[in-house]
């Protein structure tokens, strides 16, 4: 019985760790200069048509920044959908 309970706890920790790693770490807000669309990414894409607008600790912080700048810098973004 203890073995099953331990496996359940390990499974929950691994699942939570996967979610945490997706939302934590380094997230950039980048703008595609061709259509002024802002995206959250973990690294700046190759090419000259990208501009980095912000560097954040979480996925959510980056999304909130895009939302707060939707009328000025970010005219379009998947965050607005």
C-alpha positions, 0 to 999 in steps of 0.5 A: 500500500505504501508503494502505491501511495509513493507512486501517486505522490511521485506522479503528482510531483512530476506533473507539477514539475512539468507545468512549473517548467513550462511557466517558469524560466526565462520568457521573452516578449518579442515583436515581429516587425513586419506585422507588429505582432507580439509573442512570448518565446524562450529565445529570440528568433533568427532574422532581422525582423524581430525585436525583443521588448522584454525579459521575464521570469514567467510565462504569465508575466510576459503575457501580462506585459503584452496585455498591458501594452496592447494599445501601444507597442503590441497591436496584435498577439495570440494573448488577445484571442 
